[in-house]
Amino acid sequence: MSDLSQLYQEVILDHNKSPRNFYKIENPTNFAEGYNPLCGDHIYVYLKIENNIIKEISFQGNGCAISKSSASLMTTILKGKTVSEAKDLFEKFHKIITSDPLKDIEIEEPSKLKIFAGVREFPTRIKCASLAWHTMFNALEGKAEKISTE
């Protein structure tokens, strides 16, 4: 097993067992709901944005270890970022999980995102890993309707 694969498994297990920012923000400025009908993952993302900065971000819901750990890691990375930075990180994350698994990916900061590169090898799991990120993006855009991965 490669070092990245081992790290991927450790991070997934850690964030699934002890998810960070797993609660509902009271009076969020932005909110969105996401659902993956293929596997039943269902997530809510809450944001408090002040002066274009994500002051607080959290999530709730249920799903597989990959979706829960992706949401957990996402919230730790995005807290304190500007809306523009969050959208940029969404694009980087999407590129990481959907790029050709046979090619290396050049990732700047935060390198934690590269941990999810292993998802590329399992196309059915890409939707699990990206659900929270798509939901967060909808929240940033002020789209309250439920996003679906289908």
WOTALIN-V194359 format. One record per helix or strand of 3 or more residues. SS is the DSSP state (h for helix, s for strand). FROM is the first residue (numbers start at 1). LEN is the number of residues. If there is no record, write none. Layout:
BEGIN
SS;FROM;LEN + SS;FROM;LEN
END
This chain:
BEGIN
h;3;15 + s;30;7 + s;41;10 + s;53;10 + h;65;14 + h;83;16 + h;111;11 + h;123;18
END
